[in-house]
Each structure stands twice: as structure tokens, then as C-alpha cells.
């Protein structure tokens, strides 16, 4: 009976550690507010790209880390690429 109890205890500890690790802030952010600020910037940039007539906003991925925006994706021309970066 004792090995079963030890096995159950080990499983519970493992599940607890996995849960705690899942609650940590992701992507190397130092705080939840920093993550929220980056998400807000990403949403604002993505909205401007989608509203733009000069850029296919659906073809551009936007990622923000520590306030720095990175764009990736495909542009039909160098002009469209340059417009996306403005």
C-alpha cells in the first residue's frame, strides 16, 4: 500500500509543479502589465494595418516585445513592405 501512496503523492506534486509553471508570465515579460501593454500596442498596429488601403493587413503578423514591434509576413511589393513599416 505504501508504494501506491508514494506514487499518488509524486503525481500530485508533478501536477502542482506543472500548474504553477503554466501560471508564469510568458515570453520573457517581466510583469503582467508589460504583457498587457505589448498586447495593446500589437492590437493598435494590427488595426492600422487592416484599415490601410496600401497594405494587406491580413498578410502581416505583428509581435510586440518590451514595446518594440516586429512585423513579419508577405508583401506584394517593396512599396507595400515600406508602407507596412511606417
C-alpha positions as CSV (number, residue, x, y, z in Angstrom):
1,X,0.0,0.0,0.0
2,X,2.9,2.4,0.7
3,X,4.3,2.3,-2.9
4,X,0.8,3.3,-4.2
5,X,0.6,6.2,-1.8
6,X,4.1,7.4,-2.8
7,X,3.2,7.2,-6.5
8,X,0.0,9.2,-5.9
9,X,1.9,11.8,-3.9
10,X,4.5,12.1,-6.6
11,X,1.8,12.5,-9.3
12,X,0.1,15.3,-7.2
13,X,3.5,17.1,-6.8
14,X,4.2,16.8,-10.5
15,X,0.7,18.1,-11.4
16,X,1.2,21.0,-9.0
17,X,4.5,22.0,-10.5
18,X,3.0,21.9,-14.0
19,X,0.2,24.1,-12.9
20,X,2.5,26.7,-11.3
21,X,4.7,26.7,-14.3
22,X,1.7,27.4,-16.5
23,X,0.8,30.4,-14.4
24,X,4.1,32.2,-15.0
25,X,4.2,35.2,-17.3
26,X,5.1,34.0,-20.8
27,X,7.5,35.3,-23.5
28,X,10.1,36.6,-21.0
29,X,7.9,39.5,-19.9
30,X,8.9,40.9,-16.5
31,X,5.3,41.6,-15.5
32,X,1.7,41.1,-16.5
33,X,1.2,44.8,-17.1
34,X,4.2,44.8,-19.5
35,X,2.5,41.9,-21.4
36,X,-0.8,43.9,-21.4
37,X,1.0,47.0,-22.8
38,X,2.6,44.9,-25.5
39,X,-0.8,43.3,-26.4
40,X,-2.3,46.8,-26.6
41,X,0.4,48.0,-29.0
42,X,0.0,44.9,-31.1
43,X,-3.7,45.4,-31.4
44,X,-3.3,49.1,-32.3
45,X,-0.7,48.4,-35.0
46,X,-2.7,45.5,-36.4
47,X,-5.9,47.6,-36.6
48,X,-4.0,50.3,-38.5
49,X,-2.6,47.8,-41.0
50,X,-6.1,46.3,-41.6
51,X,-7.6,49.8,-42.1
52,X,-4.8,50.7,-44.6
53,X,-5.6,50.6,-48.2
54,X,-1.9,50.5,-49.2
55,X,-1.1,47.3,-47.2
56,X,-2.8,43.9,-47.0
57,X,-3.0,43.8,-43.2
58,X,-4.1,40.2,-43.2
59,X,-0.7,39.1,-44.6
60,X,1.3,40.9,-41.9
61,X,2.0,39.4,-38.5
62,X,2.6,41.8,-35.6
63,X,4.5,40.9,-32.5
64,X,5.5,43.3,-29.7
65,X,8.1,42.6,-27.0
66,X,9.1,45.2,-24.4
67,X,7.5,47.9,-26.5
68,X,9.4,47.0,-29.7
69,X,7.2,46.0,-32.7
70,X,8.3,43.3,-35.2
71,X,6.4,42.8,-38.4
72,X,6.6,39.6,-40.5
73,X,4.7,38.3,-43.4
74,X,4.5,38.8,-47.1
75,X,4.2,42.0,-49.2
76,X,3.3,42.2,-52.8
77,X,6.0,44.8,-53.5
78,X,8.7,46.8,-51.8
79,X,6.4,49.7,-51.6
80,X,3.8,47.7,-49.7
81,X,6.6,46.5,-47.4
82,X,7.8,50.0,-46.7
83,X,4.3,51.2,-46.1
84,X,3.7,48.5,-43.5
85,X,6.8,49.6,-41.6
86,X,5.6,53.2,-41.4
